[in-house]
Amino acid sequence: MVERVETRSAEGDPDGIVKTESRQPLSDAESGHAKNGLAAHQEVPLTTEEQAAEKKFLFKIDTIILPIIAAIYFLAALDRTDVGNAAVAGMTDQLHLSAAQLSYCVAFFYIGFLIFQLPGSILVRVLTPPIQLGTALVVWGGATAVMTVAQNWQTIAGLRVVVGSFEAFIQGAPLYLTFWYKPHELATRGAIFMSMTNVAGSMNGLIAFAIMRTLDGAHGIPAWRWIFLIEGVVSVGFGFLVFFILPTTPERVKRWFTPSEKEIALRRTREAFNIPDTRPNLGQLKATLRDTKTWFYSVMNGCASISQAAWASFLPVLLKLNGYTASEAQILSIPVYIAAGVSAIAMGYLSDRFRRRGVFVMGAFAVTAAGWLILILSKNKQLSYAGTYFIGIGSSPTVILMLAWMNNNIIGYTKKAGTLAVTSMVGHACAIAVTFSFRDGPNYYLGKGLSGGSAVVAVVTCFFFMRFVDKENARKTAEKDTPEANMARVMSVEEIYDAHPDFVYSK
C-alpha cells in the first residue's frame, strides 16, 4: 500500500512549504515503533476520480455551510455594532447620553461575550452546531429588538450583556469549520465568513442612513429605535432557519449529502486531525493553560481585538467628530468597511496559498499601527479619513489569520476549543478596556494611543512567537529518536495533542 506523507521543508528554508510525497509505509523495524498516533490522520492518495469527487464535495460545502456561517457572522456584527449607528441617529440626544455612558453601552456587550467564550467553544459537539448557533441568533436578536423600548442607558447596557452572552456561542463556528475543512483551507474560508463583520459595518451605515431618511418618526418611532427593531427581528428569523438548514458534524450529518459524500467528509475530518464523536476532556483544558502557544496567541489576539473593537464601535463617531455630518459619517464608513473586507479575503487567500501565517500577521499589524498614528497626529479631515482605511485594512485580517494559525498548530478537540476560548476571552477583555478608554472626547487620544500601541506590541510578539516555533520544531527533531519520543509516538492526537513528536508546527 502506498502512503501519502506530508513533510515540511528544513528549518532554514525560507519558504516553509509543506510538501507531499508518496512512499511505501515504513515497517515496524524501520520506524522503531509498532504504530504512530498520527497515522490515522495522514492524507491518503486519491485517484483522479476521487480527486474530482473531493473538489465537487468541497464546492458543495462552500455553497451550503459557508454562506450560512457568513450570514450568522453578518447578523452578529450588525447587532454588535449598531449602538454606534444608533448613537449617531439620535439615541445620544434623546436619552441624554454622556460619552462615558455611550462607552458603557458599547463595553457591556463584551462582559457577556467574555464570560461565555468557553462554553460557546467547547459545547459545539455536545449541543450540535445547528442547535447552538440557531438558539444564539434567536436570543440575541430578541434582546436587540427589545432595545426599541429602552428609556435610559442602563436598559440598553443590560440588554447588551444578553446580546454579548449569546453572540459568544457563535465562537463555536470556527471550530465547527475545522470539522469540515483541512488546515490549509481555513484562512480563505475564515476570511470570507469573518469579513462579514466588515460587510455588516458598511451595511449598518447604509441601513442606518436609509432608516434616518425614510423611517425617522414613522408611527411615532425615532430612527435609532427602528435600527434596533429591524436588525433584531431579522436575526430571530434567520435563527429559526439555521435549526433546519445547517449541517451538523460530518459523523452525524443526515441531510444534504449522499453516502459517498459522507465518506469523503469523514476522511477529510480525520485528515484534519479530528476524531469523530469526541467529547470535552478536562485534561486537555489543563494542557491548554500550560501551553506557551496559548499565551502567545492570546497576546496577539488581545492586540487585534483592541484595534477591531475601537475601529468598529467608534468609526461613525470618529468620522462625525472629524467634521463630517451624521449622514456623511454613515455613508463614508461604507467604503472603509468594504476595503477592510477585501483585505481580509485577500490576505487569507495569500496565507493559504503560501502556507505561511506569521509574516502576514506581522504585516497586517504594522499597517494597523500606521493608521492609528495618522489618526493621532493628523489635523486634516481627509487624512484622518485615510487613516481609518489603514486601520480597517490592517486589523481585519489579523484575527482571521491567527485563528488559521492556531488551528494549524493546536490539535485535540478540547485543547483546540480551549485555546480558542482563552484567546477570545483575553481578546474581548482587551476590547472592553479599549471601549472604556474612549472617554476623552472629542479627540479620544487615550483610546487612539492604546489602540496604536497595541498594534506595535503585536508585531513584536509575532516575531518572537515565530522564533519560538522554530525552536520547538528543532527540539522535536533533536529528540525524535529518544525512548520518550518513541513511547509518545504511539499515542493518539486526543491523548498527546500537538505535543506528538512527529507533529510539526507551522509559522
C-alpha positions as CSV (number, residue, x, y, z in Angstrom):
1,M,0.0,0.0,0.0
2,V,1.3,3.5,-0.9
3,E,1.2,6.0,1.9
4,R,0.9,9.7,1.3
5,V,3.0,11.7,3.7
6,E,3.3,15.4,4.4
7,T,6.8,16.7,5.2
8,R,7.9,20.2,5.9
9,S,11.0,21.9,4.5
10,A,14.0,22.2,6.6
11,E,14.0,24.9,9.3
12,G,16.3,27.1,7.3
13,D,14.1,27.0,4.2
14,P,12.6,30.5,3.9
15,D,9.6,29.1,2.0
16,G,8.4,26.8,4.8
17,I,6.4,24.9,2.2
18,V,4.5,21.7,3.1
19,K,5.4,19.1,0.5
20,T,3.5,15.9,-0.2
21,E,5.2,12.7,-1.4
22,S,4.1,9.1,-1.9
23,R,6.1,6.3,-0.4
24,Q,5.7,2.8,0.9
25,P,5.0,2.9,4.7
26,L,7.8,2.0,7.0
27,S,7.9,-1.3,8.6
28,D,7.8,-1.5,12.4
29,A,11.6,-2.2,12.5
30,E,12.3,0.8,10.2
31,S,10.1,3.1,12.1
32,G,11.2,2.0,15.5
33,H,7.7,1.7,16.9
34,A,4.6,-0.5,16.5
35,K,2.3,2.3,15.3
36,N,2.1,6.1,15.0
37,G,-0.8,8.0,16.5
38,L,-0.7,10.4,13.6
39,A,-1.1,7.6,11.0
40,A,-4.9,7.8,11.1
41,H,-4.7,11.4,10.1
42,Q,-2.3,11.2,7.2
43,E,-3.6,12.1,3.8
44,V,-4.4,9.1,1.6
45,P,-3.6,9.0,-2.1
46,L,-6.6,9.7,-4.3
47,T,-7.4,8.6,-7.8
48,T,-8.3,11.1,-10.5
49,E,-11.9,10.3,-10.0
50,E,-11.6,10.6,-6.2
51,Q,-9.9,14.0,-6.6
52,A,-12.7,15.2,-8.8
53,A,-15.3,13.9,-6.3
54,E,-13.5,15.8,-3.5
55,K,-13.4,19.0,-5.4
56,K,-17.2,18.6,-6.1
57,F,-17.7,18.0,-2.3
58,L,-15.6,21.0,-1.4
59,F,-17.6,23.2,-3.7
60,K,-20.8,21.8,-2.1
61,I,-19.8,22.6,1.4
62,D,-18.6,26.0,0.2
63,T,-22.1,26.7,-1.1
64,I,-24.0,25.2,1.8
65,I,-22.1,25.7,5.1
66,L,-20.0,28.8,4.3
67,P,-22.9,31.1,3.3
68,I,-24.8,30.1,6.5
69,I,-21.9,30.8,8.7
70,A,-21.2,34.0,6.8
71,A,-24.8,35.1,7.3
72,I,-24.6,34.4,11.0
73,Y,-21.5,36.5,11.4
74,F,-23.0,39.2,9.3
75,L,-26.1,39.4,11.6
76,A,-23.9,39.2,14.7
77,A,-21.8,42.1,13.5
78,L,-24.9,44.1,12.7
79,D,-26.3,43.7,16.2
80,R,-22.9,44.1,17.8
81,T,-22.1,47.5,16.3
82,D,-25.5,49.0,15.9
83,V,-25.1,51.1,19.1
84,G,-22.6,53.4,17.3
85,N,-25.1,53.9,14.4
86,A,-28.0,54.4,16.8
87,A,-26.0,57.0,18.7
88,V,-25.4,59.0,15.5
89,A,-29.0,58.5,14.5
90,G,-30.3,60.3,17.6
91,M,-30.1,57.9,20.6
92,T,-27.4,60.0,22.3
93,D,-29.5,63.2,22.2
94,Q,-32.9,61.6,23.0
95,L,-31.6,59.6,26.0
96,H,-29.1,62.4,27.0
97,L,-26.1,60.1,27.0
98,S,-22.7,61.3,28.0
99,A,-19.6,60.0,26.3
100,A,-18.9,57.7,29.3
101,Q,-22.5,56.3,29.2
102,L,-22.2,55.6,25.5
103,S,-18.9,53.8,26.2
104,Y,-20.7,51.7,28.8
105,C,-23.4,50.7,26.3
106,V,-20.7,49.5,23.9
107,A,-18.5,47.9,26.5
108,F,-21.2,45.9,28.4
109,F,-21.6,43.7,25.3
110,Y,-18.2,42.3,26.0
111,I,-19.0,41.3,29.6
112,G,-21.4,38.6,28.5
113,F,-19.3,37.8,25.4
114,L,-16.3,37.2,27.7
115,I,-18.0,35.1,30.3
116,F,-19.5,32.6,27.8
117,Q,-16.5,32.1,25.5
118,L,-15.5,28.7,26.9
119,P,-19.0,27.1,26.8
120,G,-19.5,28.7,23.4
121,S,-16.5,26.9,22.1
122,I,-16.4,23.6,23.9
123,L,-20.1,22.7,23.7
124,V,-20.4,22.8,19.9
125,R,-20.2,19.0,19.6
126,V,-22.5,18.4,22.6
127,L,-25.3,20.8,21.6
128,T,-24.7,20.3,17.9
129,P,-23.9,23.3,15.6
130,P,-27.5,23.9,14.3
131,I,-29.0,24.0,17.9
132,Q,-26.2,26.1,19.3
133,L,-25.9,28.6,16.6
134,G,-29.7,28.9,15.9
135,T,-30.5,29.4,19.5
136,A,-27.9,32.1,19.8
137,L,-29.4,34.0,16.9
138,V,-32.9,33.8,18.3
139,V,-32.0,35.1,21.8
140,W,-29.6,37.9,20.9
141,G,-31.9,39.0,18.1
142,G,-34.8,39.2,20.5
143,A,-32.7,41.2,23.0
144,T,-31.7,43.7,20.3
145,A,-35.3,44.2,19.3
146,V,-36.3,44.9,22.9
147,M,-33.9,47.8,22.9
148,T,-36.5,49.6,20.8
149,V,-38.4,50.4,24.0
150,A,-35.4,51.5,26.1
151,Q,-35.8,54.8,28.0
152,N,-32.3,55.0,29.6
153,W,-28.7,53.9,29.1
154,Q,-29.0,51.3,31.8
155,T,-31.6,49.3,29.9
156,I,-29.5,49.3,26.7
157,A,-26.4,48.3,28.6
158,G,-28.2,45.5,30.3
159,L,-29.6,44.1,27.1
160,R,-26.2,44.4,25.5
161,V,-24.9,41.9,28.1
162,V,-27.6,39.5,26.9
163,V,-26.6,40.1,23.3
164,G,-23.0,39.5,24.1
165,S,-23.7,36.4,26.1
166,F,-25.4,34.6,23.2
167,E,-23.2,36.0,20.5
168,A,-20.4,34.2,22.4
169,F,-21.9,30.9,21.3
170,I,-21.2,31.6,17.6
171,Q,-17.5,31.3,18.6
172,G,-18.0,27.6,18.1
173,A,-18.3,28.4,14.3
174,P,-14.6,28.5,13.6
175,L,-14.2,25.2,15.5
176,Y,-17.1,23.8,13.5
177,L,-15.4,24.6,10.2
178,T,-12.4,22.6,11.3
179,F,-14.6,19.5,11.2
180,W,-15.3,20.1,7.5
181,Y,-12.1,21.8,6.2
182,K,-8.5,20.9,6.2
183,P,-5.9,23.3,7.9
184,H,-4.6,24.8,4.6
185,E,-8.2,25.6,3.5
186,L,-9.2,27.6,6.7
187,A,-7.7,31.0,6.2
188,T,-9.5,31.7,2.9
189,R,-12.9,30.4,4.3
190,G,-12.4,32.1,7.6
191,A,-11.7,35.4,5.8
192,I,-14.9,35.0,3.8
193,F,-17.2,34.5,6.8
194,M,-15.4,36.8,9.2
195,S,-15.2,39.5,6.6
196,M,-18.9,39.7,7.0
197,T,-18.1,41.8,10.0
198,N,-16.8,44.4,7.6
199,V,-19.7,44.0,5.2
200,A,-22.0,44.4,8.1
201,G,-20.2,47.5,9.1
202,S,-20.8,49.0,5.7
203,M,-24.3,47.8,5.6
204,N,-25.0,49.1,9.1
205,G,-24.1,52.5,7.9
206,L,-26.2,52.2,4.8
207,I,-29.2,50.7,6.8
208,A,-28.9,53.5,9.4
209,F,-28.7,56.1,6.7
210,A,-31.8,54.7,4.9
211,I,-33.7,54.5,8.2
212,M,-32.8,58.0,9.1
213,R,-34.1,59.2,5.7
214,T,-37.2,57.1,5.4
215,L,-38.4,55.9,8.8
216,D,-37.4,58.6,11.3
217,G,-40.6,59.4,13.1
218,A,-42.7,56.8,11.3
219,H,-45.5,55.6,13.7
220,G,-44.0,57.9,16.2
221,I,-40.8,55.9,16.4
222,P,-37.4,57.7,16.0
223,A,-34.8,56.3,13.6
224,W,-32.5,54.9,16.3
225,R,-35.3,52.7,17.7
226,W,-36.1,51.4,14.1
227,I,-32.4,50.4,13.8
228,F,-32.7,48.1,16.8
229,L,-36.1,46.7,15.8
230,I,-35.3,45.8,12.2
231,E,-31.9,44.2,12.9
232,G,-33.1,42.3,15.9
233,V,-36.2,40.8,14.1
234,V,-34.1,39.7,11.1
235,S,-31.7,37.8,13.4
236,V,-34.5,36.0,15.1
237,G,-36.0,34.9,11.8
238,F,-32.7,33.6,10.5
239,G,-32.1,31.7,13.7
240,F,-35.1,29.6,13.1
241,L,-33.8,28.8,9.6
242,V,-30.4,27.7,11.0
243,F,-32.1,25.0,13.0
244,F,-33.2,23.2,9.8
245,I,-30.6,24.1,7.2
246,L,-27.2,24.0,8.8
247,P,-25.5,20.5,8.5
248,T,-24.3,19.1,11.8
249,T,-20.9,17.4,12.3
250,P,-19.6,15.0,9.5
251,E,-20.2,11.9,11.5
252,R,-23.8,12.8,12.3
253,V,-24.9,14.6,9.2
254,K,-28.1,13.1,7.5
255,R,-29.4,15.6,5.0
256,W,-27.7,17.4,2.1
257,F,-25.1,14.8,1.4
258,T,-25.0,11.4,-0.4
259,P,-23.5,8.3,1.2
260,S,-20.3,8.7,-0.9
261,E,-20.1,12.4,0.1
262,K,-20.4,11.4,3.7
263,E,-17.4,9.1,3.3
264,I,-15.4,11.9,1.8
265,A,-16.4,14.1,4.8
266,L,-15.3,11.5,7.3
267,R,-12.0,11.0,5.6
268,R,-11.3,14.7,5.4
269,T,-12.2,15.3,9.0
270,R,-9.7,12.6,10.1
271,E,-7.1,14.2,7.9
272,A,-7.8,17.5,9.7
273,F,-6.7,15.8,12.9
274,N,-10.3,15.2,14.2
275,I,-11.6,12.1,15.8
276,P,-15.4,11.7,15.3
277,D,-17.8,12.0,18.3
278,T,-15.0,13.3,20.6
279,R,-16.3,14.7,23.9
280,P,-14.9,17.5,26.1
281,N,-11.8,16.4,28.1
282,L,-10.7,18.2,31.3
283,G,-7.1,17.1,30.9
284,Q,-6.9,18.9,27.5
285,L,-8.2,22.1,29.2
286,K,-5.4,21.9,31.7
287,A,-2.9,21.3,28.9
288,T,-4.3,24.4,27.2
289,L,-3.4,26.6,30.1
290,R,0.1,25.1,30.4
291,D,0.8,25.6,26.7
292,T,3.1,28.6,25.9
293,K,1.5,28.9,22.5
294,T,-1.9,29.7,24.1
295,W,-0.5,32.8,25.7
296,F,1.4,34.0,22.6
297,Y,-1.9,33.7,20.6
298,S,-3.7,35.4,23.5
299,V,-1.4,38.4,23.4
300,M,-1.7,38.8,19.7
301,N,-5.5,38.3,19.7
302,G,-5.8,40.8,22.5
303,C,-3.9,43.4,20.5
304,A,-6.0,42.6,17.4
305,S,-9.3,42.9,19.4
306,I,-8.3,46.3,20.7
307,S,-8.0,47.8,17.2
308,Q,-11.0,46.0,15.9
309,A,-13.3,46.9,18.8
310,A,-12.2,50.6,18.7
311,W,-12.5,50.8,15.0
312,A,-15.8,49.0,14.6
313,S,-17.6,50.5,17.6
314,F,-16.5,54.2,17.1
315,L,-15.9,54.6,13.4
316,P,-19.1,56.6,12.7
317,V,-18.5,58.7,15.9
318,L,-14.8,59.4,15.0
319,L,-15.9,60.4,11.5
320,K,-18.5,62.8,12.8
321,L,-16.1,64.3,15.3
322,N,-13.6,64.9,12.5
323,G,-16.0,67.4,10.9
324,Y,-18.4,65.2,8.9
325,T,-22.2,65.4,9.4
326,A,-24.1,62.5,10.8
327,S,-25.3,61.4,7.3
328,E,-21.8,61.9,5.9
329,A,-20.3,59.7,8.7
330,Q,-22.8,56.9,7.9
331,I,-22.1,57.0,4.2
332,L,-18.3,57.4,4.4
333,S,-18.0,54.4,6.7
334,I,-19.3,52.1,4.0
335,P,-16.2,52.1,1.6
336,V,-13.9,51.8,4.7
337,Y,-15.7,48.6,5.7
338,I,-15.6,47.3,2.1
339,A,-11.9,47.9,1.8
340,A,-11.4,46.0,5.1
341,G,-13.4,43.0,3.9
342,V,-11.4,42.8,0.6
343,S,-8.2,43.0,2.6
344,A,-9.3,40.1,4.9
345,I,-10.2,37.8,2.0
346,A,-7.0,38.7,0.0
347,M,-4.7,38.1,3.0
348,G,-6.5,34.9,3.9
349,Y,-6.1,33.6,0.3
350,L,-2.4,34.5,0.1
351,S,-1.7,33.0,3.5
352,D,-3.3,29.7,2.4
353,R,-1.6,29.9,-1.0
354,F,1.9,30.3,0.5
355,R,1.0,28.3,3.7
356,R,2.6,31.0,5.9
357,R,0.9,32.8,8.7
358,G,3.3,34.8,10.8
359,V,4.7,37.2,8.1
360,F,1.1,38.1,7.1
361,V,0.1,38.7,10.7
362,M,3.1,41.0,11.3
363,G,2.4,43.0,8.1
364,A,-1.2,43.4,9.0
365,F,-0.4,44.8,12.5
366,A,2.2,47.2,11.0
367,V,-0.4,48.7,8.7
368,T,-2.8,49.0,11.6
369,A,-0.3,50.8,13.7
370,A,0.3,53.3,10.9
371,G,-3.4,54.0,10.7
372,W,-3.7,54.8,14.4
373,L,-0.6,57.0,14.2
374,I,-2.3,59.0,11.4
375,L,-5.5,59.5,13.5
376,I,-3.4,60.6,16.5
377,L,-1.3,63.2,14.6
378,S,-3.5,64.4,11.8
379,K,-5.5,67.6,12.0
380,N,-6.7,67.2,8.4
381,K,-10.2,65.8,7.8
382,Q,-9.3,63.9,4.6
383,L,-6.0,62.5,6.0
384,S,-7.8,61.3,9.1
385,Y,-10.3,59.6,6.9
386,A,-7.5,57.8,5.1
387,G,-6.2,56.7,8.5
388,T,-9.4,54.8,9.0
389,Y,-8.7,52.8,5.8
390,F,-5.3,51.8,7.1
391,I,-6.8,50.6,10.4
392,G,-9.5,48.6,8.6
393,I,-7.2,47.1,6.0
394,G,-4.7,46.1,8.6
395,S,-6.8,45.0,11.6
396,S,-9.5,43.0,9.7
397,P,-7.2,40.1,8.6
398,T,-5.4,39.7,12.0
399,V,-7.9,37.6,13.9
400,I,-8.7,35.5,10.8
401,L,-5.0,34.7,10.2
402,M,-4.4,34.0,13.8
403,L,-7.4,31.6,14.0
404,A,-6.0,29.7,11.0
405,W,-2.5,29.7,12.5
406,M,-3.9,28.4,15.8
407,N,-5.8,25.7,14.0
408,N,-2.6,24.7,12.2
409,N,-0.7,24.3,15.5
410,I,-3.2,23.1,18.0
411,I,-4.8,19.7,17.8
412,G,-7.1,17.8,20.1
413,Y,-10.8,18.7,20.2
414,T,-10.9,20.2,23.7
415,K,-7.4,21.7,23.5
416,K,-8.3,23.5,20.3
417,A,-11.7,24.6,21.7
418,G,-10.0,25.7,25.0
419,T,-7.3,27.6,23.2
420,L,-10.0,29.3,21.1
421,A,-11.9,30.2,24.2
422,V,-8.9,31.5,26.2
423,T,-7.6,33.6,23.3
424,S,-11.1,35.0,22.7
425,M,-11.6,35.8,26.4
426,V,-8.3,37.7,26.5
427,G,-9.2,39.4,23.3
428,H,-12.6,40.6,24.4
429,A,-11.2,41.6,27.8
430,C,-8.9,43.9,25.9
431,A,-11.9,45.1,23.8
432,I,-13.7,46.1,27.0
433,A,-10.7,48.0,28.2
434,V,-10.3,50.0,24.9
435,T,-14.0,50.9,24.7
436,F,-13.8,52.4,28.2
437,S,-10.7,54.3,27.1
438,F,-12.7,56.3,24.5
439,R,-14.0,58.7,27.1
440,D,-11.9,61.8,26.5
441,G,-13.9,63.2,23.5
442,P,-13.7,64.8,21.1
443,N,-10.1,63.9,20.3
444,Y,-10.0,60.5,22.1
445,Y,-6.2,60.5,22.3
446,L,-6.2,57.8,25.1
447,G,-8.2,55.3,23.0
448,K,-6.3,56.0,19.9
449,G,-2.9,55.7,21.6
450,L,-3.9,52.5,23.3
451,S,-5.0,51.0,20.0
452,G,-1.9,52.1,18.1
453,G,0.5,50.9,20.9
454,S,-1.2,47.5,21.0
455,A,-0.6,47.0,17.3
456,V,3.2,47.7,17.8
457,V,3.2,45.2,20.7
458,A,1.6,42.6,18.4
459,V,4.3,43.0,15.8
460,V,7.0,42.3,18.4
461,T,5.1,39.4,19.9
462,C,4.6,37.8,16.5
463,F,8.3,38.0,15.8
464,F,9.2,36.2,19.0
465,F,6.5,33.6,18.5
466,M,7.9,32.7,15.1
467,R,11.3,32.2,16.8
468,F,9.6,30.1,19.5
469,V,8.0,27.8,16.8
470,D,11.4,27.3,15.2
471,K,12.9,26.3,18.5
472,E,10.1,23.9,19.3
473,N,10.4,22.2,15.9
474,A,14.2,21.9,16.4
475,R,13.7,20.4,19.8
476,K,11.3,17.8,18.4
477,T,13.8,16.9,15.7
478,A,16.6,16.6,18.2
479,E,14.5,14.3,20.5
480,K,12.7,12.3,17.8
481,D,14.7,9.1,18.5
482,T,14.7,9.2,22.3
483,P,12.8,6.5,24.2
484,E,10.4,9.1,25.5
485,A,9.6,10.1,21.9
486,N,9.1,6.5,20.8
487,M,6.7,6.0,23.7
488,A,4.7,9.2,22.9
489,R,4.6,8.4,19.2
490,V,2.0,5.7,19.6
491,M,-0.4,8.0,21.4
492,S,-3.4,9.4,19.5
493,V,-4.0,13.1,19.0
494,E,-6.6,13.1,21.7
495,E,-4.1,11.7,24.2
496,I,-1.0,13.8,23.4
497,Y,-2.4,16.6,21.2
498,D,0.2,18.7,19.2
499,A,3.0,17.5,21.5
500,H,3.2,14.4,19.4
501,P,6.9,14.1,18.4
502,D,6.1,13.9,14.7
503,F,3.7,16.9,14.6
504,V,5.4,19.9,13.0
505,Y,4.4,23.4,14.0
506,S,3.8,26.0,11.2
507,K,4.8,29.6,11.2
